Amino acid sequence: MRNFAALRKLLSNLSLRKAGAGVARARIILLLLVFACVYGVIGARLVYLGIAPETAASKARAAEATAQARPDVFDRKGRLIATDVRTPSLFAEPQRIIDVDEATDLLLKTLPDLDRSELRARLRSKRYFAWLRREITPEQQRAIHRLGLPGIGFLKEYKRVYPNGPLAAHLLGQVNVDNQGILGLEKWIDSRGLSALHLAGFATNHNLQPVEIALDLDVQQAVRDELIVAKDRFRAQAANALVIDIHTGEIVSMVSLPDFDPNKPSSPKDVSRFNRLMTGVFEMGSTFKALTTAMALDSGKINMQSRFDATHPLKYGKHTIHDFHPQRRVLSTSEVFPYSSNIGSARMALALGVDAHKTFMKRWASWTGSAPNFPKAPRRSFRTRGANSTP
Protein backbone atom coordinates (compact mmCIF):
# COMPACT_ATOMS: atom_id res chain seq x y z
CA MET A 1 0.00 0.00 0.00
CA ARG A 2 2.85 2.35 0.81
CA ASN A 3 4.46 1.74 -2.57
CA PHE A 4 1.12 2.38 -4.34
CA ALA A 5 0.65 5.76 -2.52
CA ALA A 6 4.20 6.87 -3.36
CA LEU A 7 3.68 5.97 -7.04
CA ARG A 8 0.41 7.91 -7.11
CA LYS A 9 2.07 10.99 -5.59
CA LEU A 10 4.89 10.84 -8.12
CA LEU A 11 2.47 10.68 -11.04
CA SER A 12 0.55 13.67 -9.61
CA ASN A 13 3.74 15.78 -9.36
CA LEU A 14 4.67 14.91 -12.94
CA SER A 15 1.23 16.02 -14.15
CA LEU A 16 1.54 19.38 -12.34
CA ARG A 17 4.98 19.96 -13.82
CA LYS A 18 3.68 19.24 -17.31
CA ALA A 19 0.74 21.59 -16.78
CA GLY A 20 3.06 24.39 -15.53
CA ALA A 21 5.39 23.89 -18.47
CA GLY A 22 2.42 24.08 -20.84
CA VAL A 23 1.26 27.43 -19.39
CA ALA A 24 4.77 28.90 -19.62
CA ARG A 25 5.08 27.70 -23.24
CA ALA A 26 1.72 29.27 -24.11
CA ARG A 27 2.77 32.60 -22.63
CA ILE A 28 6.04 32.61 -24.56
CA ILE A 29 4.22 31.82 -27.81
CA LEU A 30 1.71 34.62 -27.18
CA LEU A 31 4.53 37.10 -26.52
CA LEU A 32 6.28 36.07 -29.72
CA LEU A 33 3.07 36.54 -31.68
CA VAL A 34 2.63 40.09 -30.29
CA PHE A 35 6.18 41.05 -31.27
CA ALA A 36 5.71 39.47 -34.68
CA CYS A 37 2.55 41.50 -35.29
CA VAL A 38 4.20 44.78 -34.27
CA TYR A 39 7.25 44.25 -36.45
CA GLY A 40 5.06 42.94 -39.22
CA VAL A 41 3.08 46.18 -39.31
CA ILE A 42 6.29 48.23 -39.36
CA GLY A 43 7.73 46.06 -42.13
CA ALA A 44 4.56 46.29 -44.20
CA ARG A 45 4.63 50.10 -43.91
CA LEU A 46 8.24 50.19 -45.11
CA VAL A 47 7.46 47.89 -48.02
CA TYR A 48 4.46 50.08 -48.95
CA LEU A 49 6.57 53.24 -49.01
CA GLY A 50 9.16 51.42 -51.10
CA ILE A 51 6.86 50.06 -53.82
CA ALA A 52 3.94 52.52 -53.71
CA PRO A 53 3.51 55.01 -56.55
CA GLU A 54 5.52 58.21 -56.15
CA THR A 55 2.43 60.35 -55.57
CA ALA A 56 1.18 58.23 -52.66
CA ALA A 57 4.63 58.05 -51.08
CA SER A 58 5.14 61.79 -51.44
CA LYS A 59 1.78 62.56 -49.85
CA ALA A 60 2.62 60.27 -46.95
CA ARG A 61 5.91 62.11 -46.39
CA ALA A 62 4.16 65.45 -46.76
CA ALA A 63 1.52 64.53 -44.20
CA GLU A 64 4.27 63.72 -41.71
CA ALA A 65 5.95 67.10 -42.38
CA THR A 66 2.88 69.31 -41.95
CA ALA A 67 2.49 71.61 -38.97
CA GLN A 68 0.48 70.07 -36.14
CA ALA A 69 -2.49 71.44 -34.22
CA ARG A 70 -2.18 73.36 -30.95
CA PRO A 71 -4.78 74.06 -28.24
CA ASP A 72 -6.61 77.38 -28.14
CA VAL A 73 -5.62 79.83 -25.39
CA PHE A 74 -8.14 82.02 -23.52
CA ASP A 75 -7.75 84.78 -20.95
CA ARG A 76 -9.45 84.70 -17.52
CA LYS A 77 -12.69 86.05 -19.00
CA GLY A 78 -12.86 83.47 -21.78
CA ARG A 79 -11.59 85.71 -24.59
CA LEU A 80 -9.58 84.03 -27.34
CA ILE A 81 -5.93 85.13 -27.46
CA ALA A 82 -4.32 82.34 -29.53
CA THR A 83 -5.78 79.82 -31.98
CA ASP A 84 -5.06 77.73 -35.09
CA VAL A 85 -6.36 78.32 -38.60
CA ARG A 86 -6.00 76.02 -41.60
CA THR A 87 -3.89 77.47 -44.40
CA PRO A 88 -2.63 75.91 -47.65
CA SER A 89 1.07 75.26 -48.20
CA LEU A 90 2.77 74.63 -51.54
CA PHE A 91 4.95 71.57 -52.16
CA ALA A 92 6.52 69.81 -55.15
CA GLU A 93 7.29 66.25 -56.21
CA PRO A 94 10.51 66.97 -58.14
CA GLN A 95 10.61 63.61 -59.94
CA ARG A 96 7.23 64.35 -61.54
CA ILE A 97 8.23 67.81 -62.85
CA ILE A 98 8.35 67.71 -66.67
CA ASP A 99 9.92 71.11 -67.46
CA VAL A 100 11.76 72.69 -64.53
CA ASP A 101 12.37 76.04 -66.26
CA GLU A 102 8.72 76.42 -67.30
CA ALA A 103 7.50 75.49 -63.80
CA THR A 104 9.95 77.98 -62.26
CA ASP A 105 8.81 80.84 -64.49
CA LEU A 106 5.11 80.17 -63.93
CA LEU A 107 5.45 79.86 -60.15
CA LEU A 108 7.46 83.08 -59.92
CA LYS A 109 4.63 84.97 -61.64
CA THR A 110 2.33 84.04 -58.76
CA LEU A 111 4.97 84.09 -56.01
CA PRO A 112 7.49 86.72 -57.18
CA ASP A 113 9.25 86.89 -53.81
CA LEU A 114 10.58 83.32 -54.17
CA ASP A 115 14.30 83.00 -54.85
CA ARG A 116 14.71 81.81 -58.45
CA SER A 117 17.90 79.83 -57.96
CA GLU A 118 16.64 78.14 -54.79
CA LEU A 119 13.29 77.30 -56.42
CA ARG A 120 14.99 75.79 -59.48
CA ALA A 121 17.33 73.76 -57.24
CA ARG A 122 14.39 72.29 -55.31
CA LEU A 123 12.51 71.41 -58.49
CA ARG A 124 15.63 69.75 -59.98
CA SER A 125 16.40 67.69 -56.87
CA LYS A 126 15.98 63.91 -56.80
CA ARG A 127 13.79 63.95 -53.71
CA TYR A 128 10.19 62.77 -53.71
CA PHE A 129 8.99 65.74 -51.69
CA ALA A 130 10.09 69.37 -51.23
CA TRP A 131 8.40 72.37 -49.64
CA LEU A 132 8.20 75.42 -51.90
CA ARG A 133 6.28 77.87 -49.70
CA ARG A 134 4.58 77.43 -46.35
CA GLU A 135 1.32 79.25 -45.63
CA ILE A 136 0.20 80.76 -48.92
CA THR A 137 -3.08 82.63 -49.37
CA PRO A 138 -6.22 81.02 -50.90
CA GLU A 139 -5.90 83.42 -53.86
CA GLN A 140 -2.35 82.22 -54.52
CA GLN A 141 -3.51 78.61 -54.23
CA ARG A 142 -6.23 79.14 -56.83
CA ALA A 143 -3.81 80.90 -59.20
CA ILE A 144 -1.22 78.11 -58.98
CA HIS A 145 -3.90 75.43 -59.32
CA ARG A 146 -5.04 77.01 -62.59
CA LEU A 147 -1.51 76.63 -63.98
CA GLY A 148 -2.03 72.85 -64.14
CA LEU A 149 1.59 72.01 -63.34
CA PRO A 150 2.21 68.27 -62.73
CA GLY A 151 4.14 67.53 -59.57
CA ILE A 152 2.86 70.66 -57.77
CA GLY A 153 0.45 70.16 -54.89
CA PHE A 154 -1.05 71.72 -51.76
CA LEU A 155 -1.46 70.61 -48.18
CA LYS A 156 -3.60 72.12 -45.45
CA GLU A 157 -1.55 73.07 -42.40
CA TYR A 158 -2.23 74.64 -39.03
CA LYS A 159 -1.06 78.22 -38.65
CA ARG A 160 -0.92 79.90 -35.24
CA VAL A 161 -2.79 83.21 -35.08
CA TYR A 162 -2.73 85.80 -32.29
CA PRO A 163 -5.78 88.10 -32.75
CA ASN A 164 -4.39 90.78 -30.41
CA GLY A 165 -1.01 91.08 -32.09
CA PRO A 166 1.77 92.26 -29.74
CA LEU A 167 -0.58 92.88 -26.77
CA ALA A 168 0.52 89.77 -24.85
CA ALA A 169 3.48 88.73 -27.00
CA HIS A 170 6.05 88.03 -24.28
CA LEU A 171 3.61 86.05 -22.16
CA LEU A 172 2.20 83.93 -25.02
CA GLY A 173 5.51 83.51 -26.85
CA GLN A 174 5.74 82.32 -30.44
CA VAL A 175 5.82 79.22 -32.66
CA ASN A 176 8.03 78.30 -35.61
CA VAL A 177 6.94 77.42 -39.13
CA ASP A 178 6.10 73.86 -37.99
CA ASN A 179 3.75 75.24 -35.30
CA GLN A 180 6.09 74.21 -32.50
CA GLY A 181 6.45 76.46 -29.45
CA ILE A 182 9.77 78.30 -29.22
CA LEU A 183 8.98 81.00 -26.65
CA GLY A 184 6.84 81.72 -23.60
CA LEU A 185 3.59 79.89 -22.95
CA GLU A 186 3.71 78.16 -26.35
CA LYS A 187 6.99 76.46 -25.45
CA TRP A 188 5.60 75.51 -22.03
CA ILE A 189 2.57 73.85 -23.68
CA ASP A 190 4.90 71.66 -25.75
CA SER A 191 6.90 70.72 -22.66
CA ARG A 192 3.70 69.51 -20.95
CA GLY A 193 3.28 66.60 -23.37
CA LEU A 194 1.95 68.12 -26.60
CA SER A 195 5.05 67.06 -28.55
CA ALA A 196 4.66 63.48 -27.35
CA LEU A 197 1.00 63.45 -28.40
CA HIS A 198 2.00 64.67 -31.87
CA LEU A 199 4.57 61.90 -32.23
CA ALA A 200 1.96 59.34 -31.19
CA GLY A 201 -0.57 60.79 -33.63
CA PHE A 202 -3.14 61.61 -30.94
CA ALA A 203 -3.06 65.44 -31.12
CA THR A 204 -5.66 66.93 -33.45
CA ASN A 205 -7.66 70.12 -33.31
CA HIS A 206 -10.68 68.11 -32.17
CA ASN A 207 -9.29 66.50 -29.03
CA LEU A 208 -7.03 69.19 -27.54
CA GLN A 209 -8.32 70.83 -24.39
CA PRO A 210 -8.09 74.67 -24.46
CA VAL A 211 -5.71 76.45 -22.11
CA GLU A 212 -7.10 79.18 -19.86
CA ILE A 213 -4.62 81.56 -18.21
CA ALA A 214 -4.95 84.24 -15.52
CA LEU A 215 -4.20 87.11 -17.93
CA ASP A 216 -6.86 89.84 -18.20
CA LEU A 217 -6.77 91.50 -21.62
CA ASP A 218 -8.37 94.72 -20.28
CA VAL A 219 -5.68 95.15 -17.62
CA GLN A 220 -2.99 94.12 -20.11
CA GLN A 221 -4.12 96.81 -22.56
CA ALA A 222 -4.24 99.51 -19.86
CA VAL A 223 -0.78 98.62 -18.53
CA ARG A 224 0.77 98.52 -22.01
CA ASP A 225 -0.72 101.92 -22.94
CA GLU A 226 0.65 103.50 -19.76
CA LEU A 227 4.07 101.94 -20.29
CA ILE A 228 4.28 103.22 -23.87
CA VAL A 229 3.53 106.75 -22.65
CA ALA A 230 6.04 106.48 -19.78
CA LYS A 231 8.76 105.00 -22.03
CA ASP A 232 8.39 107.87 -24.52
CA ARG A 233 8.18 110.49 -21.79
CA PHE A 234 11.36 109.41 -20.03
CA ARG A 235 13.10 108.35 -23.28
CA ALA A 236 13.86 104.92 -21.83
CA GLN A 237 15.30 102.06 -23.83
CA ALA A 238 12.90 99.60 -22.20
CA ALA A 239 10.00 99.48 -19.77
CA ASN A 240 8.20 96.66 -17.99
CA ALA A 241 5.40 96.16 -15.49
CA LEU A 242 3.71 93.28 -13.72
CA VAL A 243 0.24 93.17 -12.13
CA ILE A 244 -0.40 90.36 -9.63
CA ASP A 245 -3.58 89.44 -7.80
CA ILE A 246 -2.53 89.76 -4.14
CA HIS A 247 -5.13 87.18 -3.04
CA THR A 248 -4.12 84.34 -5.38
CA GLY A 249 -0.67 85.25 -6.74
CA GLU A 250 -2.02 85.06 -10.31
CA ILE A 251 -0.32 87.18 -12.95
CA VAL A 252 -3.08 89.42 -14.29
CA SER A 253 -0.81 91.41 -16.61
CA MET A 254 2.77 91.17 -17.85
CA VAL A 255 4.20 93.77 -20.23
CA SER A 256 7.77 94.19 -21.40
CA LEU A 257 8.67 96.90 -23.92
CA PRO A 258 9.86 96.82 -26.62
CA ASP A 259 7.64 93.95 -27.71
CA PHE A 260 6.94 92.17 -31.00
CA ASP A 261 4.12 90.81 -33.12
CA PRO A 262 4.08 86.98 -32.71
CA ASN A 263 2.14 86.66 -35.98
CA LYS A 264 5.32 87.67 -37.86
CA PRO A 265 8.52 85.58 -37.96
CA SER A 266 11.39 87.20 -36.08
CA SER A 267 15.06 86.53 -35.49
CA PRO A 268 16.24 85.04 -32.17
CA LYS A 269 18.66 87.98 -32.00
CA ASP A 270 15.82 90.51 -32.16
CA VAL A 271 16.06 92.54 -28.95
CA SER A 272 12.27 92.99 -28.85
CA ARG A 273 11.88 89.25 -28.10
CA PHE A 274 13.77 89.66 -24.83
CA ASN A 275 11.34 89.54 -21.90
CA ARG A 276 13.05 91.56 -19.19
CA LEU A 277 10.57 90.46 -16.54
CA MET A 278 11.26 86.73 -16.99
CA THR A 279 14.79 86.42 -18.39
CA GLY A 280 16.40 89.70 -17.36
CA VAL A 281 18.75 89.72 -14.37
CA PHE A 282 18.73 92.88 -12.26
CA GLU A 283 20.68 93.99 -9.23
CA MET A 284 18.63 95.57 -6.49
CA GLY A 285 20.31 98.89 -7.32
CA SER A 286 18.14 101.95 -6.83
CA THR A 287 15.19 99.88 -5.62
CA PHE A 288 17.18 99.33 -2.41
CA LYS A 289 17.12 103.09 -1.74
CA ALA A 290 13.46 102.81 -0.79
CA LEU A 291 14.44 100.43 2.02
CA THR A 292 17.32 102.68 3.11
CA THR A 293 15.03 105.70 3.28
CA ALA A 294 12.38 103.71 5.17
CA MET A 295 15.05 102.52 7.64
CA ALA A 296 16.24 106.09 8.24
CA LEU A 297 12.76 107.44 8.89
CA ASP A 298 11.79 104.43 11.00
CA SER A 299 14.81 104.99 13.27
CA GLY A 300 13.52 108.41 14.34
CA LYS A 301 17.05 109.86 14.06
CA ILE A 302 16.40 111.20 10.55
CA ASN A 303 13.41 113.18 9.34
CA MET A 304 12.31 114.68 6.02
CA GLN A 305 14.32 117.86 6.68
CA SER A 306 17.62 116.11 7.43
CA ARG A 307 20.47 117.21 5.14
CA PHE A 308 23.09 115.13 3.31
CA ASP A 309 26.09 116.45 1.41
CA ALA A 310 26.00 115.39 -2.24
CA THR A 311 28.28 118.10 -3.61
CA HIS A 312 31.13 115.67 -4.30
CA PRO A 313 31.50 111.90 -4.85
CA LEU A 314 31.75 109.84 -1.67
CA LYS A 315 34.89 107.76 -1.13
CA TYR A 316 34.37 104.63 0.97
CA GLY A 317 37.33 102.28 1.23
CA LYS A 318 38.59 101.52 -2.26
CA HIS A 319 35.31 102.61 -3.87
CA THR A 320 34.05 105.98 -5.03
CA ILE A 321 30.27 106.52 -5.10
CA HIS A 322 28.89 108.84 -7.79
CA ASP A 323 25.40 110.07 -8.68
CA PHE A 324 24.00 109.19 -12.10
CA HIS A 325 22.29 112.60 -12.27
CA PRO A 326 24.43 114.66 -9.87
CA GLN A 327 22.83 117.73 -8.25
CA ARG A 328 26.18 118.82 -6.72
CA ARG A 329 24.60 120.32 -3.62
CA VAL A 330 23.29 119.42 -0.18
CA LEU A 331 20.08 117.40 -0.42
CA SER A 332 17.31 116.91 2.08
CA THR A 333 15.77 113.50 2.78
CA SER A 334 12.77 114.48 0.67
CA GLU A 335 15.17 115.10 -2.26
CA VAL A 336 17.52 112.12 -1.91
CA PHE A 337 14.89 109.59 -2.94
CA PRO A 338 13.29 111.48 -5.88
CA TYR A 339 16.73 112.32 -7.34
CA SER A 340 17.86 108.72 -6.71
CA SER A 341 21.06 110.04 -5.15
CA ASN A 342 23.59 107.30 -4.50
CA ILE A 343 25.70 109.66 -2.41
CA GLY A 344 22.77 110.83 -0.28
CA SER A 345 21.52 107.26 0.31
CA ALA A 346 25.01 106.07 1.24
CA ARG A 347 25.45 108.93 3.73
CA MET A 348 21.99 108.15 5.13
CA ALA A 349 22.99 104.50 5.73
CA LEU A 350 26.37 105.47 7.21
CA ALA A 351 24.67 107.89 9.61
CA LEU A 352 22.86 104.95 11.23
CA GLY A 353 25.59 102.33 10.88
CA VAL A 354 25.84 98.80 9.51
CA ASP A 355 24.26 97.13 12.57
CA ALA A 356 21.14 99.32 12.34
CA HIS A 357 20.86 98.46 8.65
CA LYS A 358 21.10 94.71 9.34
CA THR A 359 18.55 94.94 12.15
CA PHE A 360 16.07 96.78 9.94
CA MET A 361 16.50 94.28 7.10
CA LYS A 362 15.83 91.37 9.49
CA ARG A 363 12.68 93.11 10.73
CA TRP A 364 11.60 93.78 7.15
CA ALA A 365 12.14 90.10 6.24
CA SER A 366 9.97 89.04 9.19
CA TRP A 367 7.25 91.45 8.08
CA THR A 368 7.17 90.09 4.55
CA GLY A 369 7.26 86.52 5.88
CA SER A 370 4.06 87.12 7.88
CA ALA A 371 2.27 88.81 4.97
CA PRO A 372 -0.31 85.96 4.54
CA ASN A 373 -1.64 86.73 8.05
CA PHE A 374 -2.43 90.33 7.14
CA PRO A 375 -6.16 91.14 6.68
CA LYS A 376 -7.22 90.91 3.05
CA ALA A 377 -7.49 94.23 1.26
CA PRO A 378 -10.64 94.94 -0.79
CA ARG A 379 -10.40 94.27 -4.50
CA ARG A 380 -9.67 97.35 -6.56
CA SER A 381 -8.79 98.19 -10.14
CA PHE A 382 -5.13 98.23 -11.07
CA ARG A 383 -3.48 101.09 -12.90
CA THR A 384 0.22 101.32 -13.70
CA ARG A 385 1.58 104.86 -13.40
CA GLY A 386 5.27 104.39 -14.05
CA ALA A 387 7.92 102.33 -15.79
CA ASN A 388 11.05 100.51 -14.82
CA SER A 389 13.41 102.03 -17.32
CA THR A 390 16.92 101.38 -18.51
CA PRO A 391 18.82 104.65 -18.98
C-alpha positions in Angstrom: 0.0 0.0 0.0 2.9 2.4 0.8 4.5 1.7 -2.6 1.1 2.4 -4.3 0.6 5.8 -2.5 4.2 6.9 -3.4 3.7 6.0 -7.0 0.4 7.9 -7.1 2.1 11.0 -5.6 4.9 10.8 -8.1 2.5 10.7 -11.0 0.5 13.7 -9.6 3.7 15.8 -9.4 4.7 14.9 -12.9 1.2 16.0 -14.1 1.5 19.4 -12.3 5.0 20.0 -13.8 3.7 19.2 -17.3 0.7 21.6 -16.8 3.1 24.4 -15.5 5.4 23.9 -18.5 2.4 24.1 -20.8 1.3 27.4 -19.4 4.8 28.9 -19.6 5.1 27.7 -23.2 1.7 29.3 -24.1 2.8 32.6 -22.6 6.0 32.6 -24.6 4.2 31.8 -27.8 1.7 34.6 -27.2 4.5 37.1 -26.5 6.3 36.1 -29.7 3.1 36.5 -31.7 2.6 40.1 -30.3 6.2 41.0 -31.3 5.7 39.5 -34.7 2.5 41.5 -35.3 4.2 44.8 -34.3 7.3 44.3 -36.4 5.1 42.9 -39.2 3.1 46.2 -39.3 6.3 48.2 -39.4 7.7 46.1 -42.1 4.6 46.3 -44.2 4.6 50.1 -43.9 8.2 50.2 -45.1 7.5 47.9 -48.0 4.5 50.1 -49.0 6.6 53.2 -49.0 9.2 51.4 -51.1 6.9 50.1 -53.8 3.9 52.5 -53.7 3.5 55.0 -56.6 5.5 58.2 -56.2 2.4 60.3 -55.6 1.2 58.2 -52.7 4.6 58.0 -51.1 5.1 61.8 -51.4 1.8 62.6 -49.9 2.6 60.3 -47.0 5.9 62.1 -46.4 4.2 65.5 -46.8 1.5 64.5 -44.2 4.3 63.7 -41.7 5.9 67.1 -42.4 2.9 69.3 -41.9 2.5 71.6 -39.0 0.5 70.1 -36.1 -2.5 71.4 -34.2 -2.2 73.4 -30.9 -4.8 74.1 -28.2 -6.6 77.4 -28.1 -5.6 79.8 -25.4 -8.1 82.0 -23.5 -7.8 84.8 -20.9 -9.4 84.7 -17.5 -12.7 86.1 -19.0 -12.9 83.5 -21.8 -11.6 85.7 -24.6 -9.6 84.0 -27.3 -5.9 85.1 -27.5 -4.3 82.3 -29.5 -5.8 79.8 -32.0 -5.1 77.7 -35.1 -6.4 78.3 -38.6 -6.0 76.0 -41.6 -3.9 77.5 -44.4 -2.6 75.9 -47.7 1.1 75.3 -48.2 2.8 74.6 -51.5 5.0 71.6 -52.2 6.5 69.8 -55.1 7.3 66.3 -56.2 10.5 67.0 -58.1 10.6 63.6 -59.9 7.2 64.4 -61.5 8.2 67.8 -62.8 8.4 67.7 -66.7 9.9 71.1 -67.5 11.8 72.7 -64.5 12.4 76.0 -66.3 8.7 76.4 -67.3 7.5 75.5 -63.8 10.0 78.0 -62.3 8.8 80.8 -64.5 5.1 80.2 -63.9 5.5 79.9 -60.1 7.5 83.1 -59.9 4.6 85.0 -61.6 2.3 84.0 -58.8 5.0 84.1 -56.0 7.5 86.7 -57.2 9.3 86.9 -53.8 10.6 83.3 -54.2 14.3 83.0 -54.8 14.7 81.8 -58.4 17.9 79.8 -58.0 16.6 78.1 -54.8 13.3 77.3 -56.4 15.0 75.8 -59.5 17.3 73.8 -57.2 14.4 72.3 -55.3 12.5 71.4 -58.5 15.6 69.7 -60.0 16.4 67.7 -56.9 16.0 63.9 -56.8 13.8 63.9 -53.7 10.2 62.8 -53.7 9.0 65.7 -51.7 10.1 69.4 -51.2 8.4 72.4 -49.6 8.2 75.4 -51.9 6.3 77.9 -49.7 4.6 77.4 -46.4 1.3 79.3 -45.6 0.2 80.8 -48.9 -3.1 82.6 -49.4 -6.2 81.0 -50.9 -5.9 83.4 -53.9 -2.4 82.2 -54.5 -3.5 78.6 -54.2 -6.2 79.1 -56.8 -3.8 80.9 -59.2 -1.2 78.1 -59.0 -3.9 75.4 -59.3 -5.0 77.0 -62.6 -1.5 76.6 -64.0 -2.0 72.9 -64.1 1.6 72.0 -63.3 2.2 68.3 -62.7 4.1 67.5 -59.6 2.9 70.7 -57.8 0.4 70.2 -54.9 -1.1 71.7 -51.8 -1.5 70.6 -48.2 -3.6 72.1 -45.4 -1.5 73.1 -42.4 -2.2 74.6 -39.0 -1.1 78.2 -38.6 -0.9 79.9 -35.2 -2.8 83.2 -35.1 -2.7 85.8 -32.3 -5.8 88.1 -32.8 -4.4 90.8 -30.4 -1.0 91.1 -32.1 1.8 92.3 -29.7 -0.6 92.9 -26.8 0.5 89.8 -24.9 3.5 88.7 -27.0 6.0 88.0 -24.3 3.6 86.0 -22.2 2.2 83.9 -25.0 5.5 83.5 -26.8 5.7 82.3 -30.4 5.8 79.2 -32.7 8.0 78.3 -35.6 6.9 77.4 -39.1 6.1 73.9 -38.0 3.7 75.2 -35.3 6.1 74.2 -32.5 6.4 76.5 -29.5 9.8 78.3 -29.2 9.0 81.0 -26.6 6.8 81.7 -23.6 3.6 79.9 -22.9 3.7 78.2 -26.3 7.0 76.5 -25.4 5.6 75.5 -22.0 2.6 73.8 -23.7 4.9 71.7 -25.8 6.9 70.7 -22.7 3.7 69.5 -21.0 3.3 66.6 -23.4 1.9 68.1 -26.6 5.0 67.1 -28.5 4.7 63.5 -27.4 1.0 63.5 -28.4 2.0 64.7 -31.9 4.6 61.9 -32.2 2.0 59.3 -31.2 -0.6 60.8 -33.6 -3.1 61.6 -30.9 -3.1 65.4 -31.1 -5.7 66.9 -33.5 -7.7 70.1 -33.3 -10.7 68.1 -32.2 -9.3 66.5 -29.0 -7.0 69.2 -27.5 -8.3 70.8 -24.4 -8.1 74.7 -24.5 -5.7 76.4 -22.1 -7.1 79.2 -19.9 -4.6 81.6 -18.2 -5.0 84.2 -15.5 -4.2 87.1 -17.9 -6.9 89.8 -18.2 -6.8 91.5 -21.6 -8.4 94.7 -20.3 -5.7 95.2 -17.6 -3.0 94.1 -20.1 -4.1 96.8 -22.6 -4.2 99.5 -19.9 -0.8 98.6 -18.5 0.8 98.5 -22.0 -0.7 101.9 -22.9 0.7 103.5 -19.8 4.1 101.9 -20.3 4.3 103.2 -23.9 3.5 106.8 -22.7 6.0 106.5 -19.8 8.8 105.0 -22.0 8.4 107.9 -24.5 8.2 110.5 -21.8 11.4 109.4 -20.0 13.1 108.4 -23.3 13.9 104.9 -21.8 15.3 102.1 -23.8 12.9 99.6 -22.2 10.0 99.5 -19.8 8.2 96.7 -18.0 5.4 96.2 -15.5 3.7 93.3 -13.7 0.2 93.2 -12.1 -0.4 90.4 -9.6 -3.6 89.4 -7.8 -2.5 89.8 -4.1 -5.1 87.2 -3.0 -4.1 84.3 -5.4 -0.7 85.3 -6.7 -2.0 85.1 -10.3 -0.3 87.2 -12.9 -3.1 89.4 -14.3 -0.8 91.4 -16.6 2.8 91.2 -17.9 4.2 93.8 -20.2 7.8 94.2 -21.4 8.7 96.9 -23.9 9.9 96.8 -26.6 7.6 93.9 -27.7 6.9 92.2 -31.0 4.1 90.8 -33.1 4.1 87.0 -32.7 2.1 86.7 -36.0 5.3 87.7 -37.9 8.5 85.6 -38.0 11.4 87.2 -36.1 15.1 86.5 -35.5 16.2 85.0 -32.2 18.7 88.0 -32.0 15.8 90.5 -32.2 16.1 92.5 -28.9 12.3 93.0 -28.9 11.9 89.2 -28.1 13.8 89.7 -24.8 11.3 89.5 -21.9 13.0 91.6 -19.2 10.6 90.5 -16.5 11.3 86.7 -17.0 14.8 86.4 -18.4 16.4 89.7 -17.4 18.8 89.7 -14.4 18.7 92.9 -12.3 20.7 94.0 -9.2 18.6 95.6 -6.5 20.3 98.9 -7.3 18.1 102.0 -6.8 15.2 99.9 -5.6 17.2 99.3 -2.4 17.1 103.1 -1.7 13.5 102.8 -0.8 14.4 100.4 2.0 17.3 102.7 3.1 15.0 105.7 3.3 12.4 103.7 5.2 15.1 102.5 7.6 16.2 106.1 8.2 12.8 107.4 8.9 11.8 104.4 11.0 14.8 105.0 13.3 13.5 108.4 14.3 17.0 109.9 14.1 16.4 111.2 10.6 13.4 113.2 9.3 12.3 114.7 6.0 14.3 117.9 6.7 17.6 116.1 7.4 20.5 117.2 5.1 23.1 115.1 3.3 26.1 116.4 1.4 26.0 115.4 -2.2 28.3 118.1 -3.6 31.1 115.7 -4.3 31.5 111.9 -4.8 31.7 109.8 -1.7 34.9 107.8 -1.1 34.4 104.6 1.0 37.3 102.3 1.2 38.6 101.5 -2.3 35.3 102.6 -3.9 34.0 106.0 -5.0 30.3 106.5 -5.1 28.9 108.8 -7.8 25.4 110.1 -8.7 24.0 109.2 -12.1 22.3 112.6 -12.3 24.4 114.7 -9.9 22.8 117.7 -8.3 26.2 118.8 -6.7 24.6 120.3 -3.6 23.3 119.4 -0.2 20.1 117.4 -0.4 17.3 116.9 2.1 15.8 113.5 2.8 12.8 114.5 0.7 15.2 115.1 -2.3 17.5 112.1 -1.9 14.9 109.6 -2.9 13.3 111.5 -5.9 16.7 112.3 -7.3 17.9 108.7 -6.7 21.1 110.0 -5.1 23.6 107.3 -4.5 25.7 109.7 -2.4 22.8 110.8 -0.3 21.5 107.3 0.3 25.0 106.1 1.2 25.5 108.9 3.7 22.0 108.1 5.1 23.0 104.5 5.7 26.4 105.5 7.2 24.7 107.9 9.6 22.9 104.9 11.2 25.6 102.3 10.9 25.8 98.8 9.5 24.3 97.1 12.6 21.1 99.3 12.3 20.9 98.5 8.7 21.1 94.7 9.3 18.5 94.9 12.2 16.1 96.8 9.9 16.5 94.3 7.1 15.8 91.4 9.5 12.7 93.1 10.7 11.6 93.8 7.1 12.1 90.1 6.2 10.0 89.0 9.2 7.2 91.4 8.1 7.2 90.1 4.6 7.3 86.5 5.9 4.1 87.1 7.9 2.3 88.8 5.0 -0.3 86.0 4.5 -1.6 86.7 8.0 -2.4 90.3 7.1 -6.2 91.1 6.7 -7.2 90.9 3.1 -7.5 94.2 1.3 -10.6 94.9 -0.8 -10.4 94.3 -4.5 -9.7 97.3 -6.6 -8.8 98.2 -10.1 -5.1 98.2 -11.1 -3.5 101.1 -12.9 0.2 101.3 -13.7 1.6 104.9 -13.4 5.3 104.4 -14.0 7.9 102.3 -15.8 11.1 100.5 -14.8 13.4 102.0 -17.3 16.9 101.4 -18.5 18.8 104.7 -19.0 
